[in-house]
Structure formats: C-alpha cells, structure tokens
Amino acid sequence: MDPWHYDTAADLDRTPIERLRNFPREPDMLVYLLRIAAAIGARTWLRVFHRLRIEGREHLPRSGSFVLVANHSSHLDALCLLAALPLSRIHHAFPAAARDYFFVNTPRMVLASIGTNAMPFERTRSPSSSLSLCRQVLDHDGACLILFPEGSRSRDGSMAPFRPGIGLIVAGTDTPVMPCRLDGAFEAWPRGRRWPRPRAVTLRIGAARRYAELPRGKQSAERIAAELEAAVRRLGEP
C-alpha cells in the first residue's frame, strides 16, 4: 500500500495578508471555517433583513463547472448569488471582483477574500490575463465562476450593455452559463450609500446556455454577450 503523501503549501513563505491577496489561493482550514461562518451569517441576514427570495434553483448544475452571470447594481449582488449555492460549494465559487477596488485596500481585500472567495479581476490595464484566469478556474471540476458582465455597479439601477469578455471565456466550451436577474438590490444598497436598507431582494436564475458550437473570436464574444444580456433582461419582465 502506498504511504500517505502530503504536498507542502506553495505559499508558506508569505504573510497571511499576502496569501489572501494571491490567487489562486492555497487551501487554509482557518480561512475555510471563517468563510463558512460568514456564509451562514450572510444568508441569515439576507433572509431576515432583505427577505431574499430565490427562484430557479433547479437550473443550477449538481456537478461540473458552471458560470453565473447577472446584472450588477449593488454590493449585495455577489452575496445573493453565493446564497443560491449549497454551502458545500462556497470554497469552489469565485465571484470576479475588481482588482482596482477590492484588492488595493487591505481591510476590503480581507473581507472579499475570506467572505466571498473573490477572484481579483483586472478591468483596466490588462483584462486579457484575467479572462485567461477565468478559463483556468473553469478547468477545475466543480468550480462556479460568478461574473457581472456590465463591468461595474449601476449608478441608477438600470442595466448597462454586457461587455464581450464573458463570450471570450465560454465560446467554444461546453460550460453551462446561467443568466441571473437581481431585483431590489439597488434599492437596498445602491452605489454611494454607506449601509444597506431593509428592502426585499429577488434573485431569478434562468436555464443554462452553452456555446460549444461558437468559435472563439470577437464576433462570437459579442453575440454571446448580447444573448446573455437579453436573457437577463427577460428574467426581469412580469
């Protein structure tokens, strides 16, 4: 019988802050326990304070990697999408978070890394490296990538056009993509407001879409972004 073999963590020479800032992160039992506690607390808060209602959970795959895309108007958005997942998947769910906002401020970075397992996304200087990292994340079985293709939170609650980056990630792959719609999050915690208000929030999850038949390229990327944007808009129709 082969002896047990343990691989030494690759980041033992880094400080705890550096380990959190780094991505992908090495497994850390303390961080895992804190993340589970944060997830339970966030779900309780969303259910009680925001009366969170989630529709369409049956569309979430039970295995394999997948992508959730949603409109973006509030810091509540990622928390609501994470709340739709089983607790067993939270360490394998990665909301893409703007590096220039969440990862330049240490307290904010710690909250994002531990609380939501956020993946730093470069949206200004070199987004191509972040798009490549997204594809690498999805190569790991069971990963959930959470994306907001508008690129930034809405200032007035309306949806902006989806950027083609999502198409560059999923074109030519069989990765399921679920369009998601959040309503009420802007009213609860709009951009510029320090603390959230007790407003009801609804999350609707649509049926999966796949784009294996589309070749990677600008035209496919723009088509995918437009289709997903339209799907998210339709989820908000009465």
C-alpha positions in Angstrom: 0.0 0.0 0.0 1.3 3.4 -0.9 2.2 5.7 2.0 0.2 8.9 2.5 1.7 11.8 0.7 1.1 15.4 1.6 2.1 18.3 -0.6 3.6 21.3 1.1 1.7 24.5 0.6 3.4 26.7 -2.0 2.9 30.0 -0.1 4.2 29.2 3.4 6.8 31.9 3.0 4.1 34.6 2.5 2.3 36.5 5.3 -1.4 35.8 5.9 -2.3 39.0 4.1 -0.2 38.1 1.1 -1.7 34.6 1.0 -5.2 36.2 0.8 -4.2 38.6 -1.9 -2.7 35.9 -4.0 -4.8 33.9 -6.5 -5.4 31.1 -6.8 -5.2 30.6 -3.0 -3.7 27.7 -1.2 -6.2 25.7 1.0 -6.3 27.1 4.5 -8.5 25.4 7.2 -8.9 28.6 9.2 -10.0 30.6 6.2 -12.4 27.8 5.2 -14.0 27.9 8.7 -14.3 31.7 8.7 -15.8 31.6 5.2 -18.5 29.1 6.2 -19.3 31.2 9.3 -19.5 34.3 7.1 -21.7 32.5 4.5 -24.2 31.4 7.2 -24.3 34.9 8.7 -24.8 36.5 5.3 -27.6 34.1 4.3 -29.4 34.7 7.6 -29.0 38.5 7.2 -30.3 38.3 3.5 -33.2 36.2 4.5 -34.2 38.3 7.5 -33.2 41.8 6.6 -33.8 41.7 2.8 -36.4 38.9 2.6 -34.3 37.3 -0.1 -36.3 35.1 -2.5 -34.5 32.8 -4.9 -36.3 31.4 -7.9 -34.9 28.9 -10.4 -32.5 27.0 -8.2 -33.4 23.9 -10.2 -31.3 25.3 -13.1 -28.1 25.0 -11.1 -26.0 22.0 -12.1 -25.3 19.5 -9.4 -21.9 18.7 -10.7 -19.2 20.1 -13.0 -18.2 23.7 -13.5 -20.5 26.5 -14.5 -20.9 30.3 -14.8 -23.4 32.6 -13.2 -23.8 36.0 -15.0 -26.0 38.7 -13.5 -26.9 42.4 -13.6 -24.9 44.5 -11.2 -26.2 47.3 -9.1 -25.1 46.6 -5.5 -22.5 45.1 -3.2 -25.4 42.7 -2.3 -25.3 41.0 -5.7 -22.4 38.6 -5.1 -23.7 37.7 -1.7 -27.2 36.8 -3.1 -25.7 34.7 -5.9 -23.5 32.8 -3.4 -26.6 32.3 -1.2 -28.1 30.3 -4.0 -25.3 27.7 -3.8 -25.0 24.8 -1.4 -22.6 25.6 1.5 -20.5 22.7 0.2 -19.6 24.7 -2.9 -18.7 28.0 -1.4 -14.9 27.2 -1.4 -15.2 26.5 -5.2 -17.2 29.6 -6.1 -15.3 32.6 -7.3 -17.0 36.0 -7.8 -14.9 38.2 -10.0 -14.1 41.4 -8.1 -12.4 44.5 -9.5 -8.8 44.4 -8.5 -8.6 48.3 -8.5 -11.4 48.5 -5.9 -11.3 45.3 -3.7 -7.6 44.5 -3.7 -5.9 47.8 -3.1 -7.4 48.4 0.3 -6.3 45.7 2.9 -9.5 45.5 5.0 -11.7 45.4 1.9 -9.4 42.7 0.4 -9.6 40.6 3.5 -13.4 40.8 3.6 -13.6 39.9 -0.1 -11.1 37.1 0.0 -12.4 35.4 3.2 -16.1 36.3 3.0 -16.7 35.6 -0.7 -13.6 33.9 -2.0 -13.3 36.8 -4.5 -11.1 36.4 -7.6 -9.2 39.6 -8.5 -10.2 40.8 -11.9 -8.1 43.3 -13.8 -10.7 45.5 -15.6 -8.4 48.4 -16.7 -4.9 47.7 -17.7 -4.7 44.0 -18.9 -8.1 42.3 -18.8 -6.9 39.5 -21.1 -4.9 38.0 -18.2 -8.0 37.9 -16.1 -10.0 36.3 -18.8 -7.4 33.6 -19.1 -7.5 33.1 -15.4 -11.3 32.7 -15.6 -10.9 29.9 -18.2 -8.3 28.2 -15.9 -10.8 28.4 -13.0 -13.4 26.6 -15.1 -11.0 23.9 -16.0 -11.3 22.7 -12.4 -14.2 20.4 -11.9 -16.9 21.8 -9.7 -15.9 25.4 -10.0 -18.5 28.2 -10.1 -17.5 31.5 -11.7 -19.7 34.5 -10.8 -19.4 37.3 -13.3 -21.0 40.7 -13.8 -20.5 41.5 -17.5 -21.5 45.2 -17.2 -18.1 45.7 -15.6 -19.2 47.9 -12.8 -22.2 48.6 -10.5 -25.0 50.7 -12.0 -25.3 54.2 -10.8 -29.1 54.5 -11.3 -30.3 50.9 -11.2 -30.6 50.4 -14.9 -28.6 47.7 -16.8 -25.6 48.7 -19.0 -24.7 46.6 -22.1 -22.8 43.4 -21.3 -19.1 43.5 -22.3 -17.8 40.8 -24.6 -15.4 39.3 -22.1 -17.9 36.7 -21.0 -18.1 35.5 -24.6 -14.3 35.2 -24.8 -14.4 32.9 -21.7 -17.2 30.5 -22.7 -17.1 30.4 -26.5 -16.1 27.0 -27.8 -16.7 25.3 -24.5 -19.5 23.2 -23.1 -19.5 25.1 -19.8 -23.1 25.9 -18.8 -23.9 29.6 -18.3 -26.9 30.6 -16.2 -28.3 34.1 -16.7 -29.4 35.6 -13.4 -31.5 38.6 -12.5 -31.4 40.6 -9.3 -34.2 42.9 -8.4 -34.3 45.1 -5.3 -30.6 45.1 -4.6 -30.2 48.6 -5.9 -33.0 49.9 -3.7 -31.5 48.0 -0.7 -27.9 49.1 -1.2 -27.1 51.5 -4.1 -23.8 52.8 -5.0 -22.6 55.6 -2.8 -24.7 54.5 0.2 -22.6 53.5 3.3 -25.0 50.9 4.7 -27.9 48.8 3.3 -31.6 49.5 3.8 -34.2 46.8 4.7 -35.6 46.3 1.2 -36.8 43.0 -0.4 -34.5 41.4 -2.9 -35.3 38.7 -5.5 -32.9 36.5 -7.5 -34.1 34.7 -10.6 -31.9 32.0 -12.2 -32.5 31.2 -15.8 -31.9 28.0 -17.7 -28.4 27.1 -18.8 -26.9 28.1 -22.1 -23.9 26.5 -23.8 -21.7 27.9 -26.6 -19.6 24.9 -27.7 -20.6 25.4 -31.3 -19.3 29.0 -31.5 -15.6 29.6 -32.3 -13.6 31.9 -30.1 -13.3 35.4 -31.5 -14.7 38.9 -31.4 -17.9 38.1 -33.3 -18.8 35.2 -31.1 -17.9 37.0 -28.0 -20.2 40.0 -28.9 -23.0 37.6 -29.8 -22.8 35.7 -26.5 -22.7 38.9 -24.5 -25.8 40.2 -26.3 -27.7 36.9 -25.9 -26.9 36.8 -22.2 -27.8 40.4 -21.7 -31.2 39.8 -23.4 -31.8 36.7 -21.2 -31.1 38.7 -18.0 -33.4 41.5 -19.1 -36.2 39.0 -19.9 -35.9 37.5 -16.4 -37.0 40.9 -15.1 -40.1 41.1 -17.2 -43.5 40.4 -15.5 
